[in-house]
Amino acid sequence: MTEKKTPNRRLDLLGFFCPIPVHETRKALSEMSKGEIIEVVGDDPETMHDMPALCERLGVELLKITENSGEYTFQIQK
């Protein structure tokens, strides 16, 4: 994981629970170009496990994870 970079796209998934965050992130990544960065924000604690697993399966880079008052932010580079 590296320092925070400016995302090309932001996906707000607050209030959604598994499997919606993973499904929507996968869908958004499929629409993006190589090298672009997406910032995904959610509040489902399961995403702390699911997002890294998704990134590994898709072969994309998880740049950063932050947590603030129960909100999780993932920066993913395609």
Backbone as a ProteinNet text record, in pm:
[ID]
protein_1_A
[PRIMARY]
MTEKKTPNRRLDLLGFFCPIPVHETRKALSEMSKGEIIEVVGDDPETMHDMPALCERLGVELLKITENSGEYTFQIQK
[TERTIARY]
84	0	88.6	45.1	123.9	45.9	104.6	38.1	-89.4	-171.8	-300.6	-280.1	-350.6	-347.8	-487.6	-496.7	-626	-706.2	-825.6	-907.1	-972.9	-992.9	-1064.3	-1214.6	-1252.4	-1393.3	-1415.2	-1536.8	-1571	-1700.8	-1703.5	-1820.7	-1865.2	-1983.1	-2037.2	-2131.8	-2089.6	-2169.5	-2210.3	-2219.9	-2263.4	-2405.7	-2428.2	-2560.7	-2586.1	-2493.4	-2509.6	-2425.3	-2479.6	-2410	-2382.7	-2289.4	-2246	-2367.2	-2364.9	-2254.5	-2255.8	-2339.8	-2352.9	-2220	-2143.7	-2019	-1921.7	-1908.5	-1817.1	-1869	-1997.4	-2057.1	-2042.5	-2075.6	-2069.5	-1924.6	-1832.2	-1690.8	-1639.8	-1673.2	-1632.9	-1688.1	-1815.1	-1879.8	-1809.1	-1781.7	-1714.4	-1574.8	-1500.7	-1366.5	-1369.9	-1472.9	-1482.1	-1503.9	-1553.3	-1579.7	-1461.4	-1358.2	-1244.7	-1128.7	-1039.7	-919.7	-804.8	-709	-590.4	-520.3	-483.2	-413.8	-505.3	-635.8	-729	-748.5	-786.4	-804	-948.4	-1003.8	-1138.1	-1127.5	-1208.2	-1218.9	-1355.8	-1356.9	-1480.7	-1500.8	-1617.6	-1649.1	-1768.4	-1755.4	-1864	-1856.7	-1960.5	-1962	-1990.1	-1983.4	-1999.8	-1864.1	-1849.9	-1721.5	-1668.3	-1756.1	-1712.7	-1623	-1636.4	-1555	-1406.1	-1371.5	-1230.7	-1165.9	-1243.8	-1194.7	-1225.3	-1345.4	-1392.3	-1319.2	-1291	-1224.9	-1082.4	-1000.6	-867.6	-875.8	-971.5	-987.3	-1029.8	-1120.8	-1164.8	-1046.5	-967.9	-852.6	-755.5	-732	-641.3	-696	-825.5	-887.4	-883.8	-904.8	-910.5	-772.9	-671.5	-537.5	-521.8	-594.6	-582.6	-512.3	-461.5	-382.2	-463.7	-466.3	-528.4	-423.4	-442.2	-342	-346.5	-468.8	-481.1	-617.9	-619	-742.9	-736.6	-845.1	-853.3	-988.1	-992.1	-1115.7	-1134.3	-1255.7	-1286.1	-1429.1	-1444	-1575.4	-1668.5	-1613.1	-1694.7	-1713.9	-1651.4	-1655.4	-1520.1	-1523.6	-1402.5	-1384.7	-1262.9	-1233.1	-1120.3	-1146.9	-1050.8	-1010.9	-881	-831.6	-776.1	-833.1	-797.6	-755.1	-642.6	-595.1	-607.8	-671.2	-688.5	-560
-118.2	0	124.8	225.2	346.5	466.9	584.4	706.6	734.1	821.2	853	926.2	881.5	945	997.1	1089.5	1147	1046.9	1010.3	912.5	972.9	888.6	928.3	914.3	831.7	799.2	771.6	800.4	773.6	694.6	593.5	507.1	512.2	569.2	582.3	466.4	373.9	255.8	253.1	369.4	377.6	325.1	237.8	181.6	51.5	10.5	-115.3	-224	-344.2	-456.9	-565.3	-653.1	-760.9	-836.4	-864.7	-855.4	-728.8	-631.4	-511.6	-436.1	-406.1	-331.8	-401.1	-531	-605.3	-605.6	-630.2	-632.9	-496.8	-389.7	-256.3	-214.2	-252.1	-220.4	-296.4	-423.5	-504.4	-443.1	-403.1	-342.4	-212.5	-126.2	1	-21.6	-116.6	-145.8	-194.2	-269.4	-321.3	-208.5	-95	20	116.9	90	181.7	136.3	231.6	202.5	166.6	92.9	55.6	181.7	181.7	295.2	390.8	385.7	473.4	426.2	520.5	493.1	519.9	427.6	444.3	450.4	536.4	545.4	490.7	388.2	323.5	350.5	405.4	436.5	351.6	284	202.3	190.9	130	113.4	-30.5	-123.3	-264.4	-319.3	-362.8	-413.3	-532.3	-605.6	-719.6	-675.7	-550.3	-504	-503.1	-498.9	-503.1	-634.3	-736.9	-864.9	-879.9	-840.3	-864.1	-781.7	-655.6	-570.6	-617	-646.1	-699.2	-830.7	-915.6	-1042.1	-1015.8	-919.7	-884.1	-832.4	-744.3	-688.1	-797.7	-891.3	-1001.6	-1086	-1117.9	-1198.8	-1128.7	-996.2	-920.8	-875.5	-888.1	-846.4	-694.8	-624.3	-479	-445.5	-323.1	-287.2	-208.7	-260.8	-190.3	-94	34.5	134.8	171.9	184.1	233.1	197.5	171.1	152.2	247.5	323.2	406.2	381.2	402	384.6	509	563.7	681.7	669.6	650.3	641.6	540	425	317.8	326.9	424.9	435.4	391.6	302.7	248.1	305.4	351.4	405.5	322.4	274.8	193	267.7	277.6	332.3	214.7	195.8	81.5	132.9	82.4	118.4	-0.7	24.5	-83.1	-103.4
0	0	0	-72.7	-86.2	-36.5	-55.7	-11	-90.4	-36.9	-98.8	-231.2	-333.1	-464	-493.9	-588.3	-623.4	-705.6	-658.8	-731.6	-856.1	-956.6	-1078	-1058.1	-961.7	-940.2	-792.3	-743.4	-602.9	-598.9	-516.7	-502.3	-356.5	-332	-196.8	-170.4	-82.9	-52.1	95.2	156.2	295.9	307.3	404.4	426.6	353.3	267	193.3	257.7	258.8	319.6	216.6	251.8	164.5	107	-20.6	-117	-202.1	-172.8	-257.1	-273.9	-167	-187.9	-283.6	-270.3	-357.2	-501.3	-517.8	-651.7	-721.7	-652	-711.4	-740.7	-654.2	-677.5	-799.2	-808.5	-924.7	-1053.7	-1050.4	-1167.1	-1207.1	-1109.5	-1136.8	-1194.4	-1138.5	-1187.9	-1332.5	-1367.9	-1505	-1606.2	-1560.4	-1648.1	-1653.4	-1574.4	-1564.5	-1652.7	-1682.5	-1760.5	-1667.4	-1721	-1643.2	-1594.5	-1467.4	-1407.1	-1332.7	-1360.9	-1290.8	-1147	-1062.2	-918.9	-879.9	-802.1	-747.5	-595.2	-536.7	-391.2	-354.4	-270.9	-229.4	-80.7	-45.4	93.6	136.2	249.7	300.7	451.5	509.3	654.4	697.7	604.1	637.2	682.2	807.6	856.5	775.5	710.6	629.2	513.3	470.7	358.3	391.7	520.4	559.3	516.7	501.4	452.1	303.3	263.5	126.9	21	46.8	-54.3	-85.4	16.1	-17.6	-96.9	-62.1	-135.3	-279.5	-299.6	-434.5	-516.8	-458.8	-529.7	-571.9	-482.2	-513.4	-628.6	-623.6	-730.4	-865.5	-864.8	-989.9	-1039.3	-955.7	-994.4	-1000.1	-912.8	-902.6	-771.5	-760.5	-643.3	-540.9	-419.7	-307.5	-253.9	-281.7	-245.5	-98.1	-44.7	92.9	150.6	280.7	356.8	475.1	494.9	614.7	681.4	811.8	888.5	972.8	969.4	1049.1	1100	1228.7	1293.5	1226.8	1193.8	1135.6	985.6	921.1	775	720.9	623.9	564.5	424.6	395.1	263.1	202	82.2	9.3	-116.4	-141	-267.6	-347.3	-466.3	-550	-687.3	-735.1	-868.3	-961.4	-1074.3	-1172.3	-1247.8
[MASK]
++++++++++++++++++++++++++++++++++++++++++++++++++++++++++++++++++++++++++++++

